[in-house]
Amino acid sequence: MTDQPQPAGSPDSPDPAPTPTADELRQALARVRAEVGKAVVGQDGAVTGLIIALLARGHVLLEGVPGVAKTLLVRSLSQALSLDTKRVQFTPDLMPGDVTGSLIYDAKAGEFSFRQGPVFTNILLADEINRTPPKTQSALLEAMEERQVSADGVTRKLPDPFLVAATQNPIEYEGTYTLPEAQLDRFLVKLVLDLPERETEVAVLTRHANGFNPRDLVAAGVTPVLDARMLTFAQNAVTGVQASPDVLAYIVDLARATRQSPSVKLGVSPRGSTALLAASKAWAWLNGYSGVTPDHVQAMVLPVLRHRIQLRPEAELEGVSVDAILRSILTQVRVPI
Protein backbone atom coordinates (compact mmCIF):
# COMPACT_ATOMS: atom_id res chain seq x y z
CA MET A 1 0.00 0.00 0.00
CA THR A 2 1.50 3.31 -1.06
CA ASP A 3 1.73 6.26 1.25
CA GLN A 4 -0.93 8.88 0.63
CA PRO A 5 0.10 12.56 0.61
CA GLN A 6 -0.82 14.26 3.83
CA PRO A 7 -3.15 17.25 3.63
CA ALA A 8 -1.79 20.61 4.64
CA GLY A 9 -1.95 21.13 8.36
CA SER A 10 -2.04 17.40 9.21
CA PRO A 11 0.16 16.19 12.10
CA ASP A 12 2.54 14.38 9.73
CA SER A 13 3.05 17.23 7.25
CA PRO A 14 5.70 19.88 7.93
CA ASP A 15 4.26 23.28 8.74
CA PRO A 16 5.25 25.90 6.19
CA ALA A 17 7.40 28.68 7.49
CA PRO A 18 5.29 31.72 8.35
CA THR A 19 5.39 34.64 5.96
CA PRO A 20 7.48 37.43 7.52
CA THR A 21 5.89 40.84 7.92
CA ALA A 22 7.32 43.97 6.34
CA ASP A 23 8.55 45.19 9.72
CA GLU A 24 10.28 41.87 10.40
CA LEU A 25 12.02 42.08 7.03
CA ARG A 26 13.18 45.64 7.66
CA GLN A 27 14.48 44.66 11.10
CA ALA A 28 16.36 41.73 9.56
CA LEU A 29 17.96 44.02 6.98
CA ALA A 30 18.94 46.41 9.77
CA ARG A 31 20.66 43.47 11.47
CA VAL A 32 22.46 42.75 8.18
CA ARG A 33 23.98 46.24 8.30
CA ALA A 34 25.02 45.61 11.91
CA GLU A 35 26.68 42.31 10.99
CA VAL A 36 28.60 43.87 8.10
CA GLY A 37 29.70 46.59 10.51
CA LYS A 38 31.54 43.96 12.53
CA ALA A 39 34.01 43.61 9.64
CA VAL A 40 33.78 46.92 7.76
CA VAL A 41 34.05 50.29 9.49
CA GLY A 42 32.76 53.60 8.13
CA GLN A 43 31.03 52.36 4.97
CA ASP A 44 27.39 52.46 6.10
CA GLY A 45 26.33 54.27 2.93
CA ALA A 46 27.88 51.63 0.70
CA VAL A 47 26.23 48.83 2.71
CA THR A 48 22.85 50.50 2.29
CA GLY A 49 23.51 50.93 -1.43
CA LEU A 50 24.24 47.23 -1.83
CA ILE A 51 21.05 46.33 0.04
CA ILE A 52 19.02 48.68 -2.16
CA ALA A 53 20.50 47.03 -5.25
CA LEU A 54 19.56 43.59 -3.95
CA LEU A 55 16.01 44.72 -3.17
CA ALA A 56 15.65 46.29 -6.62
CA ARG A 57 17.27 43.28 -8.34
CA GLY A 58 20.06 45.46 -9.71
CA HIS A 59 23.85 45.44 -9.86
CA VAL A 60 26.50 47.60 -8.22
CA LEU A 61 29.67 49.31 -9.43
CA LEU A 62 32.05 50.02 -6.55
CA GLU A 63 34.68 52.66 -7.21
CA GLY A 64 37.51 53.46 -4.85
CA VAL A 65 41.26 53.39 -4.47
CA PRO A 66 42.84 50.11 -3.31
CA GLY A 67 42.53 49.38 0.38
CA VAL A 68 39.11 50.87 1.20
CA ALA A 69 37.55 47.43 1.88
CA LYS A 70 35.57 47.00 -1.37
CA THR A 71 36.15 43.23 -1.45
CA LEU A 72 35.67 42.80 2.30
CA LEU A 73 32.39 44.72 2.06
CA VAL A 74 30.93 42.31 -0.49
CA ARG A 75 32.19 39.22 1.32
CA SER A 76 30.75 40.42 4.63
CA LEU A 77 27.37 41.15 3.03
CA SER A 78 27.26 37.66 1.53
CA GLN A 79 28.06 36.13 4.92
CA ALA A 80 25.33 38.13 6.67
CA LEU A 81 22.79 37.16 3.99
CA SER A 82 23.83 33.49 3.90
CA LEU A 83 24.30 33.74 0.14
CA ASP A 84 26.82 31.99 -2.07
CA THR A 85 29.51 34.29 -3.42
CA LYS A 86 32.39 33.92 -5.85
CA ARG A 87 35.21 36.27 -6.75
CA VAL A 88 36.80 36.78 -10.17
CA GLN A 89 40.00 38.78 -10.53
CA PHE A 90 39.68 40.41 -13.93
CA THR A 91 42.96 40.46 -15.88
CA PRO A 92 43.92 41.26 -19.50
CA ASP A 93 44.12 37.55 -20.40
CA LEU A 94 40.75 36.54 -18.88
CA MET A 95 38.46 34.89 -21.44
CA PRO A 96 34.63 35.04 -21.54
CA GLY A 97 34.40 31.33 -20.78
CA ASP A 98 36.41 31.88 -17.61
CA VAL A 99 33.44 33.90 -16.32
CA THR A 100 30.35 32.25 -17.78
CA GLY A 101 31.59 28.67 -18.14
CA SER A 102 32.62 26.50 -21.08
CA LEU A 103 32.16 23.13 -22.73
CA ILE A 104 34.67 20.47 -21.74
CA TYR A 105 35.16 17.01 -23.17
CA ASP A 106 34.38 14.08 -20.89
CA ALA A 107 36.62 11.23 -22.06
CA LYS A 108 34.67 8.58 -20.10
CA ALA A 109 31.27 9.61 -21.46
CA GLY A 110 32.67 10.47 -24.87
CA GLU A 111 30.77 13.75 -25.04
CA PHE A 112 31.01 17.41 -24.17
CA SER A 113 29.51 18.74 -20.97
CA PHE A 114 29.08 22.28 -19.67
CA ARG A 115 31.23 23.36 -16.75
CA GLN A 116 29.66 26.26 -14.92
CA GLY A 117 31.71 29.40 -14.48
CA PRO A 118 31.88 31.57 -11.36
CA VAL A 119 28.90 33.61 -12.61
CA PHE A 120 26.66 30.81 -11.33
CA THR A 121 26.39 32.20 -7.83
CA ASN A 122 24.25 34.63 -5.83
CA ILE A 123 26.77 37.45 -5.53
CA LEU A 124 29.59 37.70 -8.07
CA LEU A 125 32.47 39.95 -7.07
CA ALA A 126 34.04 41.16 -10.32
CA ASP A 127 37.29 42.62 -9.02
CA GLU A 128 38.88 45.36 -11.15
CA ILE A 129 36.47 44.84 -14.02
CA ASN A 130 38.17 47.57 -16.05
CA ARG A 131 41.37 45.49 -16.31
CA THR A 132 39.88 42.98 -18.76
CA PRO A 133 39.24 43.55 -22.49
CA PRO A 134 35.76 44.49 -23.78
CA LYS A 135 35.16 40.97 -25.09
CA THR A 136 35.23 39.56 -21.57
CA GLN A 137 33.43 42.57 -20.09
CA SER A 138 30.57 41.99 -22.54
CA ALA A 139 30.31 38.37 -21.43
CA LEU A 140 28.66 39.72 -18.30
CA LEU A 141 26.02 41.65 -20.27
CA GLU A 142 23.64 38.75 -20.83
CA ALA A 143 24.14 37.48 -17.30
CA MET A 144 23.47 40.90 -15.77
CA GLU A 145 20.49 41.80 -17.95
CA GLU A 146 18.86 38.45 -18.71
CA ARG A 147 20.14 36.53 -15.66
CA GLN A 148 21.05 33.60 -17.84
CA VAL A 149 23.99 32.16 -19.76
CA SER A 150 23.76 30.74 -23.29
CA ALA A 151 26.28 28.17 -24.48
CA ASP A 152 26.09 25.62 -27.30
CA GLY A 153 22.50 26.61 -28.02
CA VAL A 154 21.36 25.96 -24.45
CA THR A 155 20.15 28.67 -22.07
CA ARG A 156 20.98 28.15 -18.41
CA LYS A 157 19.30 30.22 -15.71
CA LEU A 158 21.42 31.85 -13.02
CA PRO A 159 20.61 31.44 -9.32
CA ASP A 160 18.13 33.77 -7.67
CA PRO A 161 18.98 36.20 -6.15
CA PHE A 162 21.82 37.28 -8.41
CA LEU A 163 23.92 40.42 -8.07
CA VAL A 164 27.14 41.53 -9.74
CA ALA A 165 29.31 43.77 -7.57
CA ALA A 166 32.10 45.07 -9.79
CA THR A 167 35.02 47.12 -8.51
CA GLN A 168 37.28 49.53 -10.35
CA ASN A 169 40.19 51.79 -9.42
CA PRO A 170 39.49 55.45 -10.35
CA ILE A 171 43.15 56.49 -10.17
CA GLU A 172 45.22 53.95 -12.09
CA TYR A 173 44.24 53.85 -15.76
CA GLU A 174 47.37 52.34 -17.32
CA GLY A 175 46.54 48.96 -18.85
CA THR A 176 42.80 49.33 -18.24
CA TYR A 177 39.79 49.22 -20.56
CA THR A 178 37.15 51.87 -19.90
CA LEU A 179 33.70 50.35 -19.46
CA PRO A 180 31.47 51.26 -22.43
CA GLU A 181 28.20 53.11 -21.84
CA ALA A 182 26.20 49.97 -22.67
CA GLN A 183 27.94 48.12 -19.85
CA LEU A 184 27.76 50.99 -17.35
CA ASP A 185 24.02 51.33 -17.96
CA ARG A 186 23.53 47.77 -16.65
CA PHE A 187 24.60 48.80 -13.15
CA LEU A 188 21.76 50.08 -11.00
CA VAL A 189 24.03 52.18 -8.78
CA LYS A 190 27.61 53.38 -8.66
CA LEU A 191 28.92 53.67 -5.11
CA VAL A 192 32.04 55.72 -4.43
CA LEU A 193 34.10 54.54 -1.46
CA ASP A 194 36.22 57.43 -0.22
CA LEU A 195 39.25 57.25 2.05
CA PRO A 196 38.14 57.10 5.70
CA GLU A 197 38.20 59.95 8.17
CA ARG A 198 40.94 59.93 10.83
CA GLU A 199 38.66 58.54 13.58
CA THR A 200 37.43 55.78 11.28
CA GLU A 201 40.95 54.79 10.27
CA VAL A 202 41.97 54.67 13.94
CA ALA A 203 39.01 52.33 14.58
CA VAL A 204 40.17 50.10 11.71
CA LEU A 205 43.70 49.86 13.10
CA THR A 206 42.34 49.20 16.58
CA ARG A 207 40.45 46.18 15.30
CA HIS A 208 43.54 44.84 13.55
CA ALA A 209 45.61 45.44 16.69
CA ASN A 210 43.08 43.33 18.60
CA GLY A 211 43.52 40.40 16.22
CA PHE A 212 40.92 41.05 13.51
CA ASN A 213 41.52 38.86 10.43
CA PRO A 214 39.65 40.06 7.32
CA ARG A 215 39.99 36.57 5.80
CA ASP A 216 38.12 34.94 8.70
CA LEU A 217 34.67 36.52 8.91
CA VAL A 218 33.35 33.80 11.22
CA ALA A 219 36.00 34.63 13.82
CA ALA A 220 35.07 38.30 13.39
CA GLY A 221 31.56 37.41 14.51
CA VAL A 222 29.74 37.99 11.20
CA THR A 223 26.76 35.62 11.32
CA PRO A 224 23.90 35.05 8.84
CA VAL A 225 20.75 36.93 9.84
CA LEU A 226 18.80 36.70 6.56
CA ASP A 227 18.41 34.08 3.85
CA ALA A 228 17.38 33.97 0.19
CA ARG A 229 13.76 33.17 1.09
CA MET A 230 13.34 36.27 3.25
CA LEU A 231 15.18 38.38 0.70
CA THR A 232 12.68 37.25 -1.95
CA PHE A 233 9.80 38.36 0.28
CA ALA A 234 11.48 41.76 0.67
CA GLN A 235 12.04 42.07 -3.09
CA ASN A 236 8.38 41.29 -3.73
CA ALA A 237 7.32 43.85 -1.12
CA VAL A 238 9.38 46.55 -2.87
CA THR A 239 7.53 45.96 -6.15
CA GLY A 240 4.30 46.88 -4.34
CA VAL A 241 5.51 50.39 -3.46
CA GLN A 242 3.48 52.95 -5.39
CA ALA A 243 4.62 56.08 -7.24
CA SER A 244 2.18 58.88 -8.06
CA PRO A 245 2.01 60.45 -11.54
CA ASP A 246 3.65 63.59 -10.13
CA VAL A 247 6.63 61.59 -8.84
CA LEU A 248 6.97 59.75 -12.15
CA ALA A 249 6.93 63.09 -13.99
CA TYR A 250 9.56 64.40 -11.54
CA ILE A 251 11.88 61.48 -12.38
CA VAL A 252 11.43 62.14 -16.10
CA ASP A 253 12.13 65.86 -15.63
CA LEU A 254 15.37 65.06 -13.78
CA ALA A 255 16.50 62.71 -16.57
CA ARG A 256 15.63 65.25 -19.28
CA ALA A 257 17.52 67.97 -17.43
CA THR A 258 20.73 65.94 -17.71
CA ARG A 259 20.30 65.79 -21.49
CA GLN A 260 19.87 69.57 -21.70
CA SER A 261 22.86 70.52 -19.54
CA PRO A 262 25.50 72.41 -21.57
CA SER A 263 28.29 70.44 -19.86
CA VAL A 264 26.85 67.03 -20.77
CA LYS A 265 27.51 65.19 -24.03
CA LEU A 266 25.38 62.13 -23.18
CA GLY A 267 22.55 62.38 -20.67
CA VAL A 268 20.47 59.82 -18.82
CA SER A 269 18.56 57.33 -20.99
CA PRO A 270 15.05 56.01 -20.29
CA ARG A 271 16.71 52.96 -18.73
CA GLY A 272 18.28 55.34 -16.24
CA SER A 273 14.85 56.74 -15.41
CA THR A 274 13.48 53.26 -14.70
CA ALA A 275 16.55 52.51 -12.58
CA LEU A 276 15.96 55.68 -10.56
CA LEU A 277 12.37 54.63 -9.97
CA ALA A 278 13.39 51.11 -8.89
CA ALA A 279 16.02 52.38 -6.44
CA SER A 280 13.63 55.02 -5.07
CA LYS A 281 10.99 52.36 -4.42
CA ALA A 282 13.54 50.22 -2.54
CA TRP A 283 14.68 53.20 -0.46
CA ALA A 284 11.07 54.18 0.29
CA TRP A 285 10.23 50.64 1.43
CA LEU A 286 13.34 50.46 3.63
CA ASN A 287 12.16 53.62 5.36
CA GLY A 288 8.67 52.24 5.96
CA TYR A 289 6.82 54.12 3.21
CA SER A 290 4.16 52.58 0.96
CA GLY A 291 4.76 55.20 -1.74
CA VAL A 292 7.71 57.06 -3.26
CA THR A 293 8.16 60.71 -2.32
CA PRO A 294 10.40 63.31 -4.03
CA ASP A 295 12.78 63.00 -1.05
CA HIS A 296 13.35 59.33 -1.86
CA VAL A 297 14.05 60.18 -5.50
CA GLN A 298 16.50 62.94 -4.55
CA ALA A 299 18.41 60.58 -2.24
CA MET A 300 18.94 58.13 -5.11
CA VAL A 301 19.85 60.60 -7.89
CA LEU A 302 23.63 60.59 -7.35
CA PRO A 303 24.27 56.84 -6.96
CA VAL A 304 21.85 55.89 -9.76
CA LEU A 305 22.67 58.55 -12.37
CA ARG A 306 26.34 59.50 -11.84
CA HIS A 307 27.68 56.71 -14.10
CA ARG A 308 25.10 57.26 -16.85
CA ILE A 309 26.30 60.76 -17.80
CA GLN A 310 29.15 61.55 -20.18
CA LEU A 311 30.68 65.01 -19.94
CA ARG A 312 31.86 67.16 -22.82
CA PRO A 313 35.67 67.34 -23.13
CA GLU A 314 35.73 71.07 -22.36
CA ALA A 315 33.76 70.48 -19.15
CA GLU A 316 36.24 67.81 -18.07
CA LEU A 317 39.14 70.20 -18.74
CA GLU A 318 37.44 72.80 -16.57
CA GLY A 319 37.19 70.29 -13.72
CA VAL A 320 33.40 69.97 -13.77
CA SER A 321 32.20 66.82 -11.98
CA VAL A 322 29.11 64.77 -12.72
CA ASP A 323 28.05 64.90 -9.07
CA ALA A 324 28.17 68.71 -9.14
CA ILE A 325 25.97 68.78 -12.24
CA LEU A 326 23.44 66.45 -10.64
CA ARG A 327 23.33 68.54 -7.46
CA SER A 328 22.74 71.63 -9.56
CA ILE A 329 19.92 69.89 -11.45
CA LEU A 330 18.27 68.93 -8.15
CA THR A 331 18.09 72.61 -7.22
CA GLN A 332 16.73 73.67 -10.62
CA VAL A 333 14.02 71.09 -11.38
CA ARG A 334 10.67 71.87 -9.81
CA VAL A 335 9.76 69.50 -6.97
CA PRO A 336 6.14 68.29 -6.92
CA ILE A 337 4.30 69.12 -3.71
N, C-alpha and C positions, 0 to 999 in steps of 0.2 A: 504494500500500500504506500503510495507516494505521499510525501508531506504536502499539505495544503498551505498556500500562503496565508499568513495571519493578517486579519484586518487591522487597519491603523488603530492604534490605541489599545490593542489586546495586550495581555500580560507578557506574551512571548515576543512581541515586536518591539524593536528599539524605538524609544521616543525621539522624534526629530528635535534637533537643537532649536531652542526658541529664537524667533526673529529679534535681533537687537533693535532697540529704539534709536532714534536719531541722537538723543542725548548720550546714550551709551556709546555710540560710535564716535561722537565728538570727544568724549572723555578718553576713549581708547587712543584716539589720534593725539590727544594732548600727552598721554603717557608715552607715545612713540617719540615725541619731541624730547621728553625728559630722558628717555633711554639713550637717544643719540647724544644728548648732552653729557652723558657719562664718558664719552670718548672724544667728542668734538666740542671745543670751547669757542664761544663767540661767533657762531655761524647760525644763529636762530633763524635769520631771514632766509638763508639758503635751505635750511631744513623745511621751513614752511613752503618754500617754492617747490621743492621736490614732492611734498605731500599734495600740493595743489595739482601738480602735473599728474600724479597717480590718480587723483580723484577725477580729473578731466580726461583721463586716458591719453595723455600727451607725453612728449619727450622733452628732455632737458639738456641744454648746452651750458656747461660750467666753464667759466673763463677766469683764470687767475694765474699768478706766477707760481712756479714750483714751490711746494712746501706750505701751502695754505690749507691742507687737509682735504683736498677734493676727493681723492680716492678713499680716504678714511670715512668721509661723510657718507658716501654711497654704501660702503660696506656696513657701516653702523646702521643705516636705515634698513638695509636688507635683513640684518640680524634682528632688529626690533620688530619687523613685519613678518618674520619667519618665512621669507621668500628666498627662492634659489637665485643666486647671482653668479655671474661669470665675468672675468676681466680679459680684455684683449688689448695688448699693447700695439698700437698702430705704428708700423714702420714702412719705409719706402718699398720694401720687397714683399709686403703682405699681399696675398692674392684674395680675390673675392671668395673663393671656396674655403679659405682659411676662416672666414667669418660665418658664411651661411651653411657650409657643409659641402661634401663632394661625393661622387660615386667612387667606390673602391671595389676591386675585384676579389671575390671570395674564391680561393683556389679549391676549397673542399666542396662548395656548392656548385662551382663552375659558372657563376653568374655575378653580375655587379649588384652591389647593395649600397644604399645611401647611408653615409656616416654624418650624423648631425654635427653642425658646427656650434660654436659657443653662443650663437644668436638664439638657440633654443633654450631659453631661460626666462626667468621673470624680470630680472633687472640686469641689463647688459651694460657694463662699464667700458665704454670705448675710450681708452686713454690716449690722449694726444691725437685726436682724429685728424688733425690737419697735417700730420706727418706721413700720411699714406696717399698714393696717387688717386686721382678722381675715379678711376675704374673701380677701385676697392671701396671708396667712399660711396659710390652709387649703388654698391651691392646692398647697402643698408636701406636704400630708398623703399624698395618693395616691402621689406620687413617692417619699417617704421610706419608706412602709410597703410599697407594692406594687412599687416600682421600675419604674413605667410611667406613661405619660401618656395620657389618653383625650381625644380631640377629634373631633367630628363622627362619633361612633359607631365610631371606629377607635382601637384600643389600640396604643400604640407603646412598645416596651421601651427602657429607659434603658441606657446603657453599663455594663459590668461591669469593674472594681469601680465602685461609686457611693457617695459619702459626702457628706453635707451638713454643713458646718462653719459654724454660725451664731454670730454675735457679738452681744452686747448690753451696754449700758452700765448698771452697777448703781446709778449715782449720779443721773443726769439722767433724770427721769421725765416732765417736761413735754412734751406732744405725743407721748407713746408709747402703745402698746397692749399691755397685759400679755398674755403668751402664755397661752392657756387650758391647763388641765390635759391635755386630749386632745392638744394639740400638744407640750407638754413631755414627755409620756410616750413620744413617738416618739424622743426623743434617748437614746441608750444611756448617755452620760456627760455630766456638766456639770463642766467644768474651770474653776477660778477662777485667773486670772492676777493675782497681787498685784504691787504696786510692788516694784522690785528693791532688794536691799540696797545699801549704799554701795559696796562693792567691785565688785559687778556693774555698777552704773551707771557707775563709773569705767572699767570695761572696755569698756562700750558707747561712751562718749565717746572712748576711746582709738582704737577702730576707726574712728569717724567722723573723728577728727583725722588718721588715716593714709589717708584717702581712700575709706572704705567707702561705697558707694552702694546703699541698700536696694532701689532699682529695677532694679539690674543684678546679678542673682544669679550670672550666668556669670562676671562679673569678680570677684565675691566668692569664686569657687572652688567653688561648689556644683555638683556633678556627679551625674548619675544613677548609682545603684549597685544599683537594683532595678527590675524592670519588672512589668507586669500579670501576665505568665505566672508569675513566681516568687511574686508575691503570692497568686495563686490556689492554688498549691501550699501556701503557708503557711496560708491560710484553711481548706483541706481538712484539713490536719494538725491544726488546732485542734479541728475537729469530732470528731476521734478521741480527744480527751482524756476520760478517764473521771471520773465523780463517784460516790462510794459513797452508799448510802442514808443513812448518817449525815450526810454533807455536805449532801445534798439536804434532809434534815430540818432541819439547821442554818440553811440559807438561808430556809426557810419560817418557822422560829421568829423569825429576825431581822425578816422582813417583818411577821409578826403582832404583834411587839412594838411596831412603829411605830404600828399601828392602836389599840393599847391604851394608848399614852402619854397622860397627862392634858393635855399641852400641844399635842397634835396633833388637828386637825379632820379631816384626810384623810390616811390612811396609805398605805403602799405597796400597789399592786395586784398581782395575780398576774403581770401583764406585767412589773412591776418585779422580781419574783422570777426570772423567766426571763432578764431582762437581767443580773441579778447573776450568774447561773450562766454566761451566755455570756462576760461580761467576766472572770470568775474562771478559766474554761477558757483564755482567751487569755493571761492573766497567768501561769498555770501553765505553759503551753507555752513562753512566752518565757523562762521560768526553767529550762527543761529537764526539767519534770516530765511524766509520762504520766497523772497523776491530780490532781484538785483537792484541796487540803488546806484546813483551816479558816483557815490563814494567808493563803492566796490570796483567800479570800472576804472576810476582814477588810480586806485592802488595797484592795478594790474597793468597800466599802460606801459610803464618802463620795462618791466621784465618780458612782456609779451611782444612789444613792438620794436624794441631797440635793435634787434638783429634783422629786422625786415626792411630797414631803411638804408639806402645807399646815397652817400653825400656826393655833391659835385666836387671836382678836384680843387676848385678855388676855395671852397668852404673848408676842405681839409687843410689846405695850406694856411688858412687864417686861424686854424685851431678850433674850429666849431665842432662841438660834440653832438652826437645823436641824442644823448640824454638831455642836453640843454635845449635842443629843438623841441623835444617832446614836452618838457616842462613849460616852454613858452606856449606851445599849442594848448596845453591844459588851461592856461590863463586866458586864452583868446576865444576858445570855443564856448558858446553859450551852454550853461548847465541847466537841464530841465528841472523844474521845481516840482 
